[in-house]
């Protein structure tokens, strides 16, 4: 279980830092929405393939399967919020 949590934290950090770098772009939200759509689509396909292989998944199995992708979605959302509230003055500073 601990490796799932550690992996999820690493996924969160990588996606969050990538999202913060994307916030320097003017149209950052397009890329972040694409990332969220990718994570959601990946989650749906992973659920379909997991249920085809084993129909007796427990709640813990589902939690451990989707924790990394959900942390990726939350990192995208948090970086998008920062992009709308905090990064506009930073973008103006780099523009000048």
N, C-alpha and C positions, 0 to 999 in steps of 0.2 A: 504494500500500500504506500509506503513512504516514497518509493521511486516514482509513483504516479504523481504524488504531490510535488516532489522536486521537479519533475519534468514539466508539470503544469506551471510552476513558478518560473521556470526558464522560458517556457513559451510566452507567458505574460510579459516578462522583461524584454524579450526579443521583439515581440509585436509592438509593445508600448514604445520602445526606443525607435523602432522603424516608423511608427505613427508620428512620433514627435519630429523626426527628420522630415517626414512628408508635410508636416504643418508649416514648414518654411515655404512651401509652394502656395500659390494663390488659390488653386482649385484642389486643395488637399482632400476635401470631403468626398470627391469622386473616387479617389483611390481607396479611401477608408471604407466607403460603402461597398466597393468591390471586394475588399477584404472580408467584410462582414458577410456578404453574399457567398463568398467562397467557403467560409467556415460553416455557414448554415447548410449549404449544399453538401459539403463534405460530411457533415453530421448525419444528414438524411441518408446518404448513400452508405455510410458506415453502419447505420442502424439497420438498413435493409439487408446488407451482406451479413451482418452479425446474426440477425434473426433467421436468415436462410441456413446458416451453419448450425446454430444452436437456438432452438425455440424456448429453452428453459433458462433464459437469462434472469439472474436475480437483480434486485435493485442495486446491490453493490457492484455488480458487473457493469450495469448501465452507467452508474456513476463513474467508475474508473475508465470506461470507454470515452465518455464525453467531457470529462473534466478539462483535459488540455484544450479541446476546441472551444469550450465555453469560456475559458480564461482568455483565449485569443480574441473572441468576440468582445469580451468586456474590456480588453486592452484597446481594441479598435475604438470602441465607444468612448472610453475615457480620453484617449488621445484626440478624438474628434471634438469633444467638449473643450479640451484645452486649446484646440486649434481655433475655435470660435471665440473664446474668452481671453486667453492669455497671449496667443501668438500674433495677433494683428499688430501690436506695437513693435514686436520683435521683427516682423516682416518689414515694417516701415523703416526700422533702423538699418536693416540690411539693404534696403532699396536705396537709401540715401548715400 
